[in-house]
Amino acid sequence: MNHIRAVLFDLDGTLIDSAPDLAGAVDRMRTDRGMSSLPLSTYRPMVGSGARGMLQVAFGMPPDAPEFEAMKDEFLNNYQQALDVHTRAFEGVFELLAELQARGLVWGVVTNKYERFTHRIVERMTWLQAAATVICGDTTPHAKPHPEPLLEASRRIAVPPEQCVYVGDDERDIQAGRAAGMTTAAALYGYLGLAEPAHQWGADHAIEFPLSLLKCLDAA
């Protein structure tokens, strides 16, 4: 990958571990209704699926349920009230970003998380403010797996897609990266979901830890 000039990252499950706060937002809905609390391990695999995944785990609720939108709004309101209580960067992320900067590589964020949540997290987690660009789920008319958010990031950092790597922990990330013409890396330390196993996503690389990305860059 010696032609690579930029690395773009998904946010949740790739740069930050937000599972405790997202799970807490939906678990509060259960306890508010007199239901028992579920362990974080039950929610964690589906964090990357957002409200859809969280409501499916907590209530077995599909997106076409009549009450889904109202429940989604309640979940998002809960999350907005406490979105950075337990959220932290994954181990090795700071070192990885510092090394990318030392190598003269640009880095940025492309997430499906809405702007109103992402911008608040960037404000609170000041290290994210060093990102060359932050593209959210509602920045463009499309969200991943559509390639447009990644292409928009490419335009904003003035680096062609073929000179970018996209790193993410969900199959949609890899689909978006491939469709955008970028090199892709699956973050196996992330949430991964319950659909196709990560090794079947078609990523160019798979990394066990954030710092493992450097080995991929070194192998070029």
NORWO-V632119 format. One record per residue. N is the residue number from 1. RES is the residue in three letters. PSI is psi in radians with two decimals (999 if undefined). Layout:
# NORWO-V632119
n->N res->RES psi->PSI
n->N res->RES psi->PSI
This chain:
# NORWO-V632119
n->1 res->MET psi->0.63
n->2 res->ASN psi->-0.10
n->3 res->HIS psi->-0.08
n->4 res->ILE psi->2.31
n->5 res->ARG psi->-0.21
n->6 res->ALA psi->2.60
n->7 res->VAL psi->2.15
n->8 res->LEU psi->2.45
n->9 res->PHE psi->2.49
n->10 res->ASP psi->2.87
n->11 res->LEU psi->-1.27
n->12 res->ASP psi->2.20
n->13 res->GLY psi->-0.03
n->14 res->THR psi->-0.94
n->15 res->LEU psi->-0.72
n->16 res->ILE psi->2.58
n->17 res->ASP psi->1.66
n->18 res->SER psi->0.09
n->19 res->ALA psi->-0.75
n->20 res->PRO psi->-0.68
n->21 res->ASP psi->-0.66
n->22 res->LEU psi->-0.74
n->23 res->ALA psi->-0.68
n->24 res->GLY psi->-0.62
n->25 res->ALA psi->-0.72
n->26 res->VAL psi->-0.56
n->27 res->ASP psi->-0.55
n->28 res->ARG psi->-0.59
n->29 res->MET psi->-0.66
n->30 res->ARG psi->-0.88
n->31 res->THR psi->-0.53
n->32 res->ASP psi->-0.39
n->33 res->ARG psi->0.20
n->34 res->GLY psi->0.24
n->35 res->MET psi->2.78
n->36 res->SER psi->2.66
n->37 res->SER psi->2.55
n->38 res->LEU psi->2.60
n->39 res->PRO psi->2.67
n->40 res->LEU psi->-0.62
n->41 res->SER psi->-0.44
n->42 res->THR psi->-0.65
n->43 res->TYR psi->-0.59
n->44 res->ARG psi->-0.83
n->45 res->PRO psi->-0.44
n->46 res->MET psi->0.11
n->47 res->VAL psi->-0.66
n->48 res->GLY psi->-0.25
n->49 res->SER psi->0.06
n->50 res->GLY psi->-2.57
n->51 res->ALA psi->-0.67
n->52 res->ARG psi->-0.83
n->53 res->GLY psi->-0.72
n->54 res->MET psi->-0.75
n->55 res->LEU psi->-0.52
n->56 res->GLN psi->-0.76
n->57 res->VAL psi->-0.82
n->58 res->ALA psi->-0.63
n->59 res->PHE psi->0.03
n->60 res->GLY psi->0.55
n->61 res->MET psi->2.09
n->62 res->PRO psi->2.78
n->63 res->PRO psi->-0.36
n->64 res->ASP psi->0.12
n->65 res->ALA psi->2.48
n->66 res->PRO psi->-0.59
n->67 res->GLU psi->0.11
n->68 res->PHE psi->-0.83
n->69 res->GLU psi->-0.72
n->70 res->ALA psi->-0.70
n->71 res->MET psi->-0.66
n->72 res->LYS psi->-0.78
n->73 res->ASP psi->-0.70
n->74 res->GLU psi->-0.76
n->75 res->PHE psi->-0.82
n->76 res->LEU psi->-0.62
n->77 res->ASN psi->-0.75
n->78 res->ASN psi->-0.77
n->79 res->TYR psi->-0.73
n->80 res->GLN psi->-0.51
n->81 res->GLN psi->-0.36
n->82 res->ALA psi->1.06
n->83 res->LEU psi->-0.09
n->84 res->ASP psi->0.52
n->85 res->VAL psi->-0.86
n->86 res->HIS psi->-0.03
n->87 res->THR psi->2.32
n->88 res->ARG psi->2.79
n->89 res->ALA psi->2.52
n->90 res->PHE psi->2.61
n->91 res->GLU psi->2.26
n->92 res->GLY psi->-0.21
n->93 res->VAL psi->-0.80
n->94 res->PHE psi->-0.76
n->95 res->GLU psi->-0.68
n->96 res->LEU psi->-0.85
n->97 res->LEU psi->-0.65
n->98 res->ALA psi->-0.69
n->99 res->GLU psi->-0.68
n->100 res->LEU psi->-0.77
n->101 res->GLN psi->-0.71
n->102 res->ALA psi->-0.52
n->103 res->ARG psi->-0.02
n->104 res->GLY psi->0.33
n->105 res->LEU psi->2.44
n->106 res->VAL psi->2.53
n->107 res->TRP psi->2.62
n->108 res->GLY psi->-3.12
n->109 res->VAL psi->2.34
n->110 res->VAL psi->1.93
n->111 res->THR psi->2.72
n->112 res->ASN psi->-0.04
n->113 res->LYS psi->2.42
n->114 res->TYR psi->2.69
n->115 res->GLU psi->-0.68
n->116 res->ARG psi->-0.45
n->117 res->PHE psi->-0.79
n->118 res->THR psi->-0.81
n->119 res->HIS psi->-0.59
n->120 res->ARG psi->-0.69
n->121 res->ILE psi->-0.73
n->122 res->VAL psi->-0.65
n->123 res->GLU psi->-0.70
n->124 res->ARG psi->-0.69
n->125 res->MET psi->1.48
n->126 res->THR psi->-0.40
n->127 res->TRP psi->-0.43
n->128 res->LEU psi->-0.29
n->129 res->GLN psi->-0.19
n->130 res->ALA psi->-0.12
n->131 res->ALA psi->2.42
n->132 res->ALA psi->-0.47
n->133 res->THR psi->2.65
n->134 res->VAL psi->1.93
n->135 res->ILE psi->2.23
n->136 res->CYS psi->3.07
n->137 res->GLY psi->-0.40
n->138 res->ASP psi->0.31
n->139 res->THR psi->-0.69
n->140 res->THR psi->2.98
n->141 res->PRO psi->-0.19
n->142 res->HIS psi->2.69
n->143 res->ALA psi->2.84
n->144 res->LYS psi->2.46
n->145 res->PRO psi->0.09
n->146 res->HIS psi->2.47
n->147 res->PRO psi->-0.19
n->148 res->GLU psi->-0.74
n->149 res->PRO psi->-0.67
n->150 res->LEU psi->-0.67
n->151 res->LEU psi->-0.64
n->152 res->GLU psi->-0.73
n->153 res->ALA psi->-0.75
n->154 res->SER psi->-0.75
n->155 res->ARG psi->-0.74
n->156 res->ARG psi->-0.55
n->157 res->ILE psi->-0.03
n->158 res->ALA psi->0.73
n->159 res->VAL psi->2.17
n->160 res->PRO psi->2.57
n->161 res->PRO psi->-0.64
n->162 res->GLU psi->-0.16
n->163 res->GLN psi->0.31
n->164 res->CYS psi->2.58
n->165 res->VAL psi->2.40
n->166 res->TYR psi->2.25
n->167 res->VAL psi->2.21
n->168 res->GLY psi->2.86
n->169 res->ASP psi->0.24
n->170 res->ASP psi->2.60
n->171 res->GLU psi->-0.58
n->172 res->ARG psi->-0.55
n->173 res->ASP psi->-0.79
n->174 res->ILE psi->-0.70
n->175 res->GLN psi->-0.75
n->176 res->ALA psi->-0.76
n->177 res->GLY psi->-0.76
n->178 res->ARG psi->-0.74
n->179 res->ALA psi->-0.51
n->180 res->ALA psi->-0.13
n->181 res->GLY psi->0.40
n->182 res->MET psi->2.73
n->183 res->THR psi->2.44
n->184 res->THR psi->2.60
n->185 res->ALA psi->2.19
n->186 res->ALA psi->2.20
n->187 res->ALA psi->1.69
n->188 res->LEU psi->-0.21
n->189 res->TYR psi->-0.06
n->190 res->GLY psi->-2.64
n->191 res->TYR psi->-0.63
n->192 res->LEU psi->-0.48
n->193 res->GLY psi->-3.02
n->194 res->LEU psi->0.24
n->195 res->ALA psi->-2.22
n->196 res->GLU psi->2.43
n->197 res->PRO psi->2.60
n->198 res->ALA psi->-0.57
n->199 res->HIS psi->-0.17
n->200 res->GLN psi->0.07
n->201 res->TRP psi->-0.35
n->202 res->GLY psi->0.35
n->203 res->ALA psi->2.63
n->204 res->ASP psi->-0.53
n->205 res->HIS psi->2.75
n->206 res->ALA psi->2.29
n->207 res->ILE psi->2.34
n->208 res->GLU psi->-0.48
n->209 res->PHE psi->2.76
n->210 res->PRO psi->-0.80
n->211 res->LEU psi->-0.27
n->212 res->SER psi->-0.37
n->213 res->LEU psi->-0.56
n->214 res->LEU psi->-0.60
n->215 res->LYS psi->-0.64
n->216 res->CYS psi->-0.74
n->217 res->LEU psi->-0.67
n->218 res->ASP psi->-0.45
n->219 res->ALA psi->-0.13
n->220 res->ALA psi->999
